[in-house]
Amino acid sequence: MYTTPITTDLLRGALDLEQTPRGVLPHRLPAWARTQYDDGQMSMVESQPSGVRLVFRTAATVIELETLPTKRDYVGAPPRPDGVYDVLVDGRLVTQLTATGGDVITIDLMTGATSTRAGHAETLRVDGLAAVPKTVEIWLPHDETTELVTLRTDAPVEPVPVTRRVWLHHGSSISHGSNATHPTGTWPALVAAQAGVELVNLGFGGSSYLQPFIARTIRDTPADLISLKLGINIVNSDGLRLRSFTPAVHGFLDTIRDGHPDTPLLVVSPILCPIHEDTPGPTNWDLSALAAGELRFTASGNPDEIPAGKLTLSIIRTELSRILTQRALTDPNLHHLDGRTLYGAPDNLAHPLPDDLHPDAPTLELIATRFVQHAFEPKGPFSA
């Protein structure tokens, strides 16, 4: 067996590769950005490799990947399934694997307390492959922090150059992959497959707040196409008022344009979420559902505070539309999409949000198809 060092030329979708005592850890934010916040949620989700995949060319019949995942155990909630590794050969999904070992972080949703139990690495094996040159992609679990220890094959491995357009997308947990069942089943991954583009997924669960370090990361990352799905986490956190939201959006877009002055840039407002359409945040756990072993969310803000600047999804959509209409007068490559085009009131009747916040896996497929139809079809902002 050949042992191949796991380096950045074999990884796509990661912006940094940290050397650890046990292997290498892909990050979706660069090291300098990770110094600009003290947020455990952000640290957790940016190290979860949504959209990150190993890509290489080989004639190997056997491939072994030794990994060390970090599992999450939520006190009082149902056990989470193990993360899934999707293995593609020449673009076709051939198998899915899971690693049951690894570290375990226990999270108390009521208090926010966490504790970590160290575990062991596990080797995933794919065999029976044809002994011919082929392109292999191993998509890492989208919602499970994963250290990569060793890559072994029974034939040499070489990197594959990127020849397709690079699409960078930023968003919240829905873009990250909440409720997706496997890494190529997140809606950005489904879009990338349908549209034939290379994905960089900067969707961060519960952590999309118009942070300047994310704008600077997008500014500095090579991309041919950029999309931003903005708004829901700002309502979730009750983090901004209308007076501060508007300049924050302008500043976020200004920073991106500093590095990508002419790149097609599509801004998507929130999809329909009935609990927050006209009720401000914050979003809280539904304690009665949690007591019954279910994960559901509820809106706990007071609509009477809307005149004082509290934000709802309806207000955010209106303001984003105003901002983008204004800016498009001098920025012809800036585009806007109402998120309800991807998931609106009729869809909520047919495909209700199972936890009142996130779409399920079939609905993510619907969102992906509609995004491709809007963005990548002829005359769309991302048309070839």
C-alpha positions in Angstrom: 0.0 0.0 0.0 1.1 3.5 -0.8 0.8 6.2 1.9 0.1 9.6 0.6 0.4 12.8 2.7 -2.9 14.6 2.9 -2.1 18.1 1.7 -4.1 21.1 0.3 -3.6 19.9 -3.3 -5.8 16.9 -2.5 -8.5 18.9 -0.7 -11.2 21.0 -2.1 -13.6 23.2 -0.2 -11.2 23.8 2.7 -9.5 27.2 3.3 -6.9 26.0 5.8 -5.4 22.7 6.9 -4.2 22.6 10.5 -1.6 20.1 11.6 -2.7 18.4 14.8 -1.0 15.8 17.1 -3.1 13.1 15.4 -3.3 14.2 11.8 -4.6 17.2 9.8 -7.8 19.1 10.4 -9.6 20.9 7.5 -11.0 24.3 8.3 -13.5 26.4 6.3 -12.1 29.6 7.7 -8.4 30.7 7.5 -6.3 30.8 10.7 -6.3 34.6 10.9 -10.1 34.7 10.8 -10.3 32.1 13.6 -8.5 34.6 15.9 -11.2 37.2 15.5 -14.0 35.6 17.5 -14.6 33.9 20.9 -17.6 31.8 19.9 -17.8 28.0 20.6 -20.6 27.6 18.1 -18.6 29.3 15.3 -15.5 27.2 16.2 -17.5 24.0 16.0 -19.3 24.7 12.7 -16.4 26.1 10.7 -14.4 22.9 11.5 -17.3 20.7 10.3 -16.3 20.0 6.7 -19.4 20.8 4.7 -18.5 20.6 1.1 -14.9 19.5 1.8 -13.7 16.6 -0.2 -10.5 14.7 -1.1 -10.1 14.6 -4.8 -7.4 12.5 -6.6 -6.6 10.5 -9.7 -5.6 6.9 -9.2 -5.8 3.3 -10.6 -6.1 1.9 -7.1 -8.5 -1.0 -6.4 -8.3 -0.4 -2.7 -8.5 2.9 -0.8 -8.2 3.3 3.0 -8.8 6.6 4.8 -8.0 6.7 8.5 -10.1 9.4 10.2 -10.8 10.7 13.7 -14.3 12.3 13.8 -15.8 14.4 16.7 -19.3 13.3 17.5 -21.9 15.5 19.3 -24.1 14.2 22.1 -27.0 16.6 23.1 -28.2 16.0 26.6 -31.9 14.9 26.5 -32.1 14.8 22.7 -32.2 11.7 20.5 -28.7 10.3 19.5 -27.3 11.8 16.4 -26.5 9.5 13.5 -22.9 9.0 12.6 -21.5 11.2 9.9 -21.5 9.9 6.4 -18.6 9.8 3.9 -19.7 9.8 0.3 -17.3 8.1 -2.2 -17.7 9.1 -5.8 -15.8 7.6 -8.8 -15.8 9.7 -11.9 -18.7 11.7 -10.5 -20.9 8.7 -9.6 -21.7 7.8 -6.0 -20.4 4.3 -5.4 -20.6 3.8 -1.7 -21.2 5.5 1.7 -19.2 4.9 4.8 -19.4 5.8 8.5 -16.8 6.0 11.3 -18.2 5.0 14.7 -15.1 5.9 16.7 -13.7 9.3 17.5 -14.0 11.9 20.1 -17.4 12.8 21.7 -18.4 16.3 22.8 -21.4 16.3 25.1 -23.6 19.5 25.0 -26.2 20.5 27.5 -28.7 22.6 25.5 -30.2 24.1 28.7 -27.0 25.4 30.2 -24.6 25.5 27.3 -22.1 23.4 29.2 -19.8 21.0 27.2 -17.4 18.2 27.9 -15.2 16.1 25.6 -14.3 12.5 25.8 -11.3 11.4 23.7 -11.7 8.5 21.3 -9.8 6.6 18.7 -9.2 6.8 14.9 -10.9 4.5 12.5 -10.0 3.2 9.1 -12.6 3.4 6.3 -12.0 1.0 3.4 -13.2 0.9 -0.2 -12.2 -2.1 -2.3 -13.2 -3.8 -5.5 -12.6 -0.8 -7.6 -11.5 -1.2 -11.2 -7.8 -1.1 -11.8 -8.0 1.7 -14.3 -7.3 5.4 -13.9 -10.2 7.3 -12.4 -11.1 10.3 -10.4 -12.0 9.6 -6.8 -13.8 12.0 -4.5 -14.3 11.3 -0.8 -16.8 13.9 0.6 -16.3 14.3 4.4 -19.3 14.4 6.8 -20.9 17.8 6.4 -21.8 18.1 10.1 -19.0 16.2 11.9 -15.6 17.7 12.6 -13.1 15.3 11.0 -9.4 14.9 11.4 -7.6 13.1 8.6 -4.9 10.8 9.7 -3.7 8.6 6.8 -4.6 8.0 3.1 -3.5 4.6 1.8 -4.0 3.1 -1.7 -2.7 0.1 -3.6 -1.6 2.4 -6.5 -0.1 5.9 -6.6 -2.3 9.0 -6.2 -2.0 12.3 -8.0 -3.9 15.6 -7.6 -6.6 16.7 -10.1 -6.5 20.3 -11.4 -9.6 22.4 -11.1 -11.0 23.1 -14.5 -14.6 24.2 -13.7 -15.9 27.5 -12.4 -15.6 27.9 -8.6 -18.8 28.8 -6.8 -18.5 30.2 -3.3 -21.6 30.2 -1.2 -22.2 31.7 2.3 -25.2 31.1 4.5 -26.6 29.7 7.7 -27.3 26.1 8.9 -29.6 25.5 5.9 -26.7 26.1 3.6 -24.4 24.2 6.0 -26.6 21.1 5.6 -29.0 20.9 8.6 -31.3 17.9 8.1 -29.3 16.7 5.1 -28.5 12.9 5.5 -25.2 12.9 3.7 -22.6 15.4 2.4 -23.5 15.4 -1.3 -27.2 15.9 -0.2 -26.8 19.4 1.2 -28.5 21.8 -1.2 -25.2 23.6 -2.2 -23.6 20.2 -3.1 -26.7 19.3 -5.1 -26.5 22.6 -6.9 -22.8 22.1 -7.7 -23.5 18.6 -9.1 -26.4 19.8 -11.3 -24.6 23.0 -12.5 -21.2 21.5 -13.0 -19.3 23.9 -10.7 -16.7 23.5 -7.9 -18.2 24.3 -4.5 -16.7 26.2 -1.7 -19.4 26.1 1.1 -19.1 28.8 3.7 -22.5 27.9 5.2 -22.1 28.0 9.0 -24.8 26.6 11.2 -26.2 29.3 13.6 -23.3 31.6 12.7 -24.1 33.9 9.8 -24.2 37.4 11.3 -22.6 39.6 8.6 -19.3 39.2 10.4 -16.5 41.3 8.9 -14.0 38.4 9.0 -16.3 36.3 6.8 -16.6 39.2 4.3 -12.8 39.5 4.2 -12.5 35.7 3.8 -14.8 35.8 0.8 -12.9 38.8 -0.5 -9.6 37.0 -0.4 -10.9 33.6 -1.8 -10.7 33.0 -5.5 -14.1 32.5 -6.9 -15.9 32.8 -10.3 -19.4 33.0 -8.8 -20.5 34.2 -5.3 -23.9 33.8 -3.5 -24.9 35.0 -0.1 -28.0 33.8 1.8 -28.5 36.4 4.5 -30.9 37.1 7.4 -32.2 34.1 9.3 -29.4 33.9 11.9 -29.7 37.6 12.6 -33.3 37.0 13.6 -32.4 33.8 15.4 -29.9 35.6 17.6 -31.8 38.9 17.8 -28.3 40.3 17.1 -29.1 43.5 15.1 -31.7 46.1 14.8 -32.8 47.6 11.6 -30.7 50.7 12.1 -27.5 48.6 12.3 -28.6 45.9 9.8 -28.6 48.2 6.9 -25.0 49.5 7.2 -23.8 46.0 8.1 -25.2 44.7 4.8 -23.6 47.5 2.9 -20.2 47.0 4.6 -20.3 43.2 4.0 -20.9 43.8 0.3 -18.4 46.6 0.0 -15.7 44.3 1.5 -16.5 41.5 -0.9 -16.4 43.9 -3.8 -12.9 45.1 -2.8 -11.6 41.7 -3.9 -14.3 40.7 -6.4 -15.3 43.9 -8.1 -17.0 42.3 -11.2 -17.8 38.7 -10.0 -21.4 37.7 -10.4 -22.8 38.1 -6.9 -26.3 36.8 -5.9 -27.8 37.8 -2.6 -30.7 35.5 -1.4 -33.1 36.6 1.3 -34.5 34.1 3.8 -36.7 31.2 2.8 -40.1 31.1 4.4 -40.0 30.3 8.1 -43.5 30.8 9.6 -42.4 31.2 13.2 -40.3 34.2 12.3 -42.1 35.8 9.4 -43.7 38.4 11.7 -42.3 37.5 15.1 -38.8 38.7 16.1 -36.1 36.6 17.7 -34.5 35.3 19.6 -35.1 31.7 18.6 -35.2 29.2 21.5 -35.5 25.5 21.9 -39.1 24.3 22.3 -38.8 22.9 25.9 -42.0 20.9 25.7 -40.7 19.1 22.5 -37.3 18.6 24.1 -38.9 16.9 27.1 -40.6 14.6 24.7 -37.2 13.8 23.0 -37.8 16.0 19.9 -35.7 18.9 18.6 -38.0 21.8 17.7 -37.7 25.6 17.8 -39.9 28.5 18.8 -39.8 32.3 18.3 -39.7 34.1 21.6 -39.5 37.8 20.5 -42.2 40.4 21.1 -43.8 41.8 17.9 -44.7 45.0 19.9 -40.9 45.8 19.7 -40.9 45.9 15.9 -41.4 49.7 15.8 -38.2 50.0 17.9 -36.2 48.2 15.2 -36.6 44.5 16.0 -36.1 42.4 12.9 -38.4 39.8 11.4 -37.9 37.8 8.2 -40.5 40.0 6.5 -38.6 43.2 7.4 -35.3 41.7 6.4 -36.6 40.7 3.0 -38.0 44.2 2.4 -34.8 45.9 3.4 -32.5 43.6 1.4 -34.6 44.2 -1.7 -34.3 48.0 -1.1 -30.6 47.8 -0.6 -29.9 45.6 -3.6 -32.1 47.6 -5.9 -30.2 50.7 -4.9 -26.7 49.1 -5.3 -27.6 47.4 -8.6 -27.9 50.8 -10.2 -24.1 51.0 -10.1 -23.3 47.3 -9.9 -24.7 45.4 -12.9 -23.2 42.1 -11.6 -25.2 42.3 -8.3 -28.4 40.2 -8.2 -31.2 39.5 -5.8 -33.4 36.5 -5.2 -36.3 36.4 -2.8 -35.8 33.3 -0.7 -39.4 32.4 -0.9 -38.8 31.6 -4.6 -36.8 28.6 -3.3 -39.3 27.7 -0.5 -42.5 29.6 0.0 -46.0 29.4 1.5 -47.3 26.6 -0.9 -44.1 24.6 -0.2 -44.7 24.9 3.6 -48.1 23.3 3.2 -46.7 20.4 1.2 -43.3 20.1 3.0 -43.5 21.7 6.5 -40.3 22.4 8.3 -39.9 19.3 10.6 -38.3 21.3 13.4 -40.1 24.6 12.5 -36.7 26.0 11.3 -34.9 23.7 8.8 -36.1 21.9 5.7 -35.9 18.1 5.5 -33.8 16.2 2.9 -36.4 16.1 0.1 -37.1 19.8 0.5 -33.3 20.5 0.2 -33.5 18.8 -3.2 -36.4 21.1 -4.2 -34.4 24.2 -3.1 -31.4 23.0 -5.0 -33.4 22.5 -8.2 -35.0 25.9 -8.0 -31.7 27.6 -7.3 -30.2 26.0 -10.4 -33.2 27.1 -12.5 -32.9 30.6 -11.3 -29.1 31.1 -11.2 -27.6 28.9 -13.8 -30.2 28.7 -16.6 -29.8 31.0 -19.7 -30.1 34.6 -18.7 -29.6 33.7 -15.0 -26.9 35.6 -13.0 -24.6 32.5 -13.1 -25.2 31.4 -16.7 -22.1 30.2 -18.5 
